Amino acid sequence: MAVSVDNDFARFGAKSYAINKITSVEIREAKDTKGGCAIAAFGLLSLGCALAALGQAASNFGGAIGYLLVAALFGYITYTLIQKAKRITYQLFLITAASEQQAYESLNRQDVYGLRDEVEAAMLYHSRGLNAG
């Protein structure tokens, strides 16, 4: 998405916002809350396979290796789901007198906060220009 901010407009892809119509800027953090049951299920499956591998280790070494491989696979899936659940999406909202619009979204915190600073600087420039004249 092409993003640019100047003293008159903030452009986010195909949508443009007039700086003089923006009353405030807000950043919201959205956490992914889905996947708790899947994390628990895959974690328990991994644990169960690891315990089965311990049980098989003395009598059937080949079976123990198989269980360990399956436990590792379930462990990897659990780890991936946990990392996804920790992910935070940063959303930039532009508020006008009429409404609020989500203008931009990113996983990169610095990108969103940098855009907020650019929009606020343009708002300040515009308000000083109007007050000076």
C-alpha positions as CSV (number, residue, x, y, z in Angstrom):
1,M,0.0,0.0,0.0
2,A,1.4,3.4,-1.0
3,V,1.4,5.8,1.9
4,S,2.2,9.5,1.9
5,V,1.5,12.4,4.1
6,D,2.0,16.1,3.2
7,N,0.6,19.3,4.6
8,D,-2.8,18.9,2.8
9,F,-3.5,15.2,2.5
10,A,-2.8,11.9,4.2
11,R,-2.9,9.1,1.5
12,F,-3.3,5.5,2.4
13,G,-3.5,3.4,-0.8
14,A,-6.6,4.5,-2.7
15,K,-8.0,6.5,0.2
16,S,-7.1,10.2,0.9
17,Y,-7.9,12.2,4.0
18,A,-7.8,16.0,4.1
19,I,-5.5,17.1,6.9
20,N,-7.7,20.0,7.9
21,K,-10.6,17.6,8.5
22,I,-8.7,15.3,10.9
23,T,-9.4,16.2,14.5
24,S,-7.3,13.6,16.1
25,V,-5.2,10.5,15.5
26,E,-5.3,7.3,17.5
27,I,-3.2,4.1,17.5
28,R,-4.9,0.9,18.7
29,E,-3.2,-2.4,19.4
30,A,-5.0,-5.6,18.4
31,K,-3.9,-8.9,19.8
32,D,-4.8,-12.2,18.2
33,T,-6.9,-13.9,20.8
34,K,-7.8,-16.9,18.8
35,G,-6.1,-20.3,19.1
36,G,-6.0,-21.0,22.8
37,C,-7.8,-24.3,22.4
38,A,-5.6,-25.4,19.5
39,I,-2.4,-24.5,21.5
40,A,-3.7,-26.6,24.4
41,A,-4.7,-29.5,22.2
42,F,-1.4,-29.7,20.2
43,G,0.6,-29.2,23.4
44,L,-1.1,-32.1,25.1
45,L,-0.7,-34.2,22.0
46,S,3.1,-33.4,22.0
47,L,3.3,-34.3,25.7
48,G,1.4,-37.5,25.2
49,C,3.6,-38.6,22.3
50,A,6.7,-37.8,24.3
51,L,5.5,-39.9,27.2
52,A,4.6,-42.7,24.8
53,A,8.1,-42.6,23.5
54,L,9.5,-42.9,27.0
55,G,7.3,-46.0,27.5
56,Q,8.5,-47.6,24.3
57,A,12.1,-46.7,24.8
58,A,13.0,-49.9,26.7
59,S,11.2,-52.5,24.6
60,N,10.8,-51.0,21.1
61,F,13.5,-48.4,20.1
62,G,12.0,-47.9,16.6
63,G,8.6,-47.2,18.0
64,A,10.1,-44.7,20.5
65,I,11.8,-42.8,17.6
66,G,8.5,-42.6,15.8
67,Y,6.7,-41.2,18.8
68,L,9.5,-38.7,19.3
69,L,9.2,-37.5,15.7
70,V,5.4,-37.1,16.1
71,A,6.0,-35.3,19.4
72,A,8.4,-32.9,17.8
73,L,6.0,-32.2,15.0
74,F,3.2,-31.4,17.5
75,G,5.6,-29.4,19.6
76,Y,6.6,-27.3,16.5
77,I,2.9,-26.6,15.7
78,T,2.3,-25.6,19.4
79,Y,5.3,-23.2,19.2
80,T,4.1,-21.7,16.0
81,L,0.6,-21.1,17.4
82,I,2.1,-19.5,20.5
83,Q,4.2,-17.1,18.5
84,K,1.1,-16.2,16.4
85,A,-0.9,-15.5,19.6
86,K,1.8,-13.1,20.8
87,R,1.6,-11.0,17.6
88,I,0.2,-7.5,17.9
89,T,-1.3,-5.6,15.0
90,Y,-1.0,-1.8,15.2
91,Q,-3.9,0.2,13.7
92,L,-3.8,3.9,12.9
93,F,-7.2,5.6,13.1
94,L,-8.0,9.0,11.8
95,I,-10.8,10.7,13.6
96,T,-12.9,13.5,12.0
97,A,-15.9,15.4,13.2
98,A,-18.1,12.9,11.2
99,S,-16.5,9.5,11.9
100,E,-13.4,7.5,12.5
101,Q,-11.6,5.5,9.9
102,Q,-8.9,2.9,10.2
103,A,-6.4,4.2,7.8
104,Y,-3.4,1.9,8.2
105,E,-2.5,-1.4,9.8
106,S,0.9,-3.0,10.3
107,L,2.7,-5.5,12.5
108,N,5.6,-3.0,12.7
109,R,5.1,-0.7,15.6
110,Q,7.6,1.9,14.3
111,D,5.8,2.3,11.0
112,V,2.5,3.1,12.6
113,Y,3.9,5.4,15.2
114,G,6.0,7.2,12.5
115,L,2.9,7.7,10.4
116,R,1.0,9.1,13.3
117,D,3.9,11.6,13.9
118,E,3.8,12.6,10.2
119,V,0.0,13.2,10.3
120,E,0.2,15.1,13.6
121,A,3.0,17.3,12.2
122,A,0.9,18.1,9.1
123,M,-2.1,18.9,11.4
124,L,0.1,21.2,13.4
125,Y,1.5,22.9,10.2
126,H,-2.0,23.3,8.9
127,S,-3.4,24.8,12.2
128,R,-0.5,27.2,12.5
129,G,-1.0,28.3,8.9
130,L,-4.7,29.0,9.5
131,N,-4.0,30.8,12.8
132,A,-1.2,33.0,11.3
133,G,-3.4,34.3,8.5
